[in-house]
Amino acid sequence: MENTKFQFKGFIVKRSVIELKDGETGKKFNISINPYGKLIPPQSLFELILEVQVFDENKILNIELLVSADFYFDKKVEKTRLNNLFFVNAPAILFPYVRAYISTLTNLSGIKPINLPTLNLTQLADQLRENTKEVAEGSIKNK
């Protein structure tokens, strides 16, 4: 089996907000994910940014995250294969870390932990493709 030469190098939570108003938290939660990317070919780097918002149906609990992840790739990999790795696989690789972060954040905040479901994020591919810029150098982490 061929090595894909696409590596997840890590992530950082750039912004984390949790707001809890007085009242009864709803049982159903809404999740909003906005993806952004930056492709930096000279550094063989793809940066993925996910803006994540989770709020309950009663709008009592609101969580907002800005998460950045770095992915390195081999320059020899063909562009069509890389696009699939960037736009389909990168969000799927990062999302379990977001889920764990939200679970831990809510647990340590003294409220019932929120365990987000596993999601199929393939529907984010087109939006991420549209929100990805190719640049010579730089960082999107301070968006």
C-alpha positions in Angstrom: 0.0 0.0 0.0 1.3 3.4 -1.0 2.1 6.0 1.7 -0.1 9.1 1.1 2.6 11.6 2.2 0.0 13.7 3.9 0.6 14.3 7.6 -1.3 15.9 10.4 1.2 17.9 12.4 -1.0 19.2 15.2 -3.6 21.8 16.1 -4.1 24.8 18.3 -7.3 26.3 19.7 -6.9 30.0 18.9 -10.2 31.1 20.4 -12.5 29.4 22.9 -15.7 30.9 24.3 -18.3 29.3 26.5 -21.4 31.2 27.6 -24.0 29.9 29.9 -27.1 32.0 30.6 -29.7 31.5 33.3 -32.3 29.0 32.4 -32.7 25.4 31.4 -30.3 24.1 28.7 -32.1 22.4 25.9 -31.6 18.7 25.1 -30.9 19.3 21.4 -27.7 21.0 20.2 -27.0 22.7 16.9 -23.5 22.6 15.3 -22.2 25.1 12.8 -18.8 24.6 11.2 -17.2 27.1 8.8 -13.9 25.9 7.2 -11.1 28.0 5.8 -7.8 26.9 4.4 -4.5 28.2 3.2 -2.2 26.3 0.9 1.4 27.2 1.1 3.2 25.2 -1.6 6.8 26.4 -0.9 6.5 25.1 2.7 4.5 22.0 1.7 1.9 23.2 4.2 -1.9 23.2 4.3 -3.5 25.1 7.2 -7.1 24.3 8.1 -9.1 26.6 10.2 -12.5 25.5 11.6 -14.9 28.0 13.2 -17.2 25.9 15.3 -20.3 27.0 17.1 -22.4 24.8 19.3 -25.6 26.0 21.0 -28.6 24.4 22.5 -32.1 24.7 21.2 -33.0 27.2 24.0 -29.9 29.3 23.3 -28.8 29.0 27.0 -25.5 27.5 26.2 -23.2 28.8 23.5 -19.7 27.5 22.6 -17.5 29.1 20.0 -14.1 27.8 18.9 -11.5 28.8 16.3 -9.2 25.9 15.7 -6.2 25.8 13.5 -4.4 22.6 12.2 -1.3 22.1 10.2 -0.9 19.4 7.5 2.3 18.8 5.6 2.4 17.1 2.2 4.9 15.6 -0.2 5.3 17.9 -3.2 5.4 14.8 -5.4 1.8 13.9 -4.8 -0.5 14.9 -7.7 -2.7 17.9 -7.1 -6.0 16.1 -7.6 -5.1 13.6 -4.9 -4.0 16.4 -2.6 -7.2 18.3 -3.1 -9.1 15.3 -1.9 -6.8 15.0 1.1 -7.2 18.7 1.9 -10.9 19.2 1.4 -12.4 15.9 2.4 -9.9 14.3 4.9 -8.4 17.3 6.7 -11.7 18.3 8.4 -12.4 14.7 9.3 -9.0 14.3 10.9 -9.3 17.5 13.0 -12.9 17.1 14.1 -12.3 14.4 16.8 -10.0 16.8 18.5 -12.7 19.5 18.5 -15.2 17.0 19.9 -12.8 16.0 22.7 -12.1 19.7 23.4 -15.8 20.5 23.8 -16.4 17.5 26.0 -13.5 18.4 28.3 -14.4 22.1 28.3 -18.0 21.5 29.3 -17.0 18.9 31.9 -14.5 21.2 33.5 -17.0 24.1 33.5 -19.2 22.3 36.0 -22.0 21.5 33.6 -23.0 18.2 32.0 -20.4 17.3 29.4 -21.5 17.7 25.8 -20.5 14.7 23.7 -20.9 15.7 20.0 -21.8 12.9 17.6 -19.4 11.7 15.0 -20.2 13.6 11.9 -19.7 13.0 8.2 -17.9 16.2 7.2 -17.7 15.5 3.4 -20.4 18.2 2.8 -17.8 20.8 4.0 -15.5 19.9 1.0 -17.0 22.4 -1.4 -17.2 25.2 1.1 -13.5 24.6 2.2 -12.5 24.5 -1.5 -14.1 27.9 -2.0 -12.6 29.3 1.2 -9.0 28.1 0.6 -6.3 30.5 -0.7 -3.0 29.5 -2.2 -0.2 31.8 -1.1 3.6 32.0 -1.4 4.1 32.1 2.4 2.5 33.2 5.6 0.0 32.0 8.2 -3.7 32.1 8.5 -3.6 31.3 12.3 -4.2 34.9 13.2 -7.1 35.1 10.8 
